[in-house]
Amino acid sequence: MIPLFASGDLVVTFNSRAKVGNIVVMDLPDYGYVLKRLEQVRKQEVILSSDNNEIFSSCCGVWQSKNHLIGKVLFKVNIGSRAYIKLQHSLQKLSRMGKKTASKLF
């Protein structure tokens, strides 16, 4: 998704109804987590595309199940920013509190 997103960018997603043109995160069985743009949407399937035309991605251009949709991207946080560092610190605190407590907060 270069140039809009770079490797290592942190993205915040929201699990809502995604539409054509939205950037989404999906957890695809053969690929893991991918960040792509929605090109087409059916009831239970989507077709993904990439903003980077220089690199071919085999997960694009074929129907993918909506069951693998994590959410649409709301915004990104650059790695070096203060917000990212604060978020990282908060997540470390949550992990020390234990999974049960952390899951209640999310």
N, C-alpha and C positions, 0 to 999 in steps of 0.2 A: 504493500500500500504506500510505498514511497511515491511521491514526496510528502504526502500528508502525514504519514506516520513513519517513524523510524524504529528499528529494532531496539527493544528495551523500553519504549514508551509505555507508561502505565495508562490504561484506559478504564473509564468508569462506564458501566453498562446499566441499563434498566430493562427489566423483563416486561416489555410492553409490545403492543401490536406494531411490528416492523413493516415498513412500506418500501416500495421500489425507490431506490436512491439512497436509503439509509445504509450506514456502515454498521456492520454487526460482528459479533464474536460468535463463532460456532465451535462446538467440540465434535469434530468429525472422526469416526472410527479409524479411518486409514491415515489421518493427518494430524490428529490432536487439535489443539486450539488454533483457529485461523481467524484472521481479521480481514473481512472482505465487504464489498458493496453488494446490496441486493439488486439484481438485474430483473428478475421476474418472481412473482409470488402467486402460488396457488393455495388452496385450502390447507394442505398438509405438506407442501414442498416449496422449495425456493431454488432459484438459480443464482449463483454467485458470480461476481466479476472482480477484477483487480484494477486499481488505478494505474499500476505500473505495467505499461504495455511492453516493456523490454524483457520481462521475465514471464515465462509460461507457468501457469499453475493448473495442474490436472484436476483440481477440485472445482474449478470454474467451468461454466458452460454446460454443466450436467445437473439434473435435478437432485437435490439433497433434502432429506427429511427435516421438517420443522422441529422434530423431537430433539435435534442436536443444537437448536438455537439457544444460546446463553442469554443474549439480549442485544439491544441496539446501543451503539456507543453514544454517550451523552457528551463526554469531553475527554481530553487526554491531559496527562501531567508529565512534563519533561523530567527526566531522571535527576538533573541537577537542581531542580527547584526546591524552595523551602517547603512547599506543600507536600511534595513527594517525601522529603526527609521526615516531616512530621507524621505523615501517614505511615511510613515504614516503622517509626518509633511506636505509634499506637498499635499497629498490628503485632509488633513484638510483645508489647504489654499484654494484649489479648491472648496471645499464645501461651504466655506464662500463667494466665488466669485459668486456663483449662478450656477444653473444647465445649463443655456444657455451657459455661458462662458466655463464651464468645459466640456460640450459635444463638443464644437468646438476644444478643445485641444486634444481630443481623437478621 
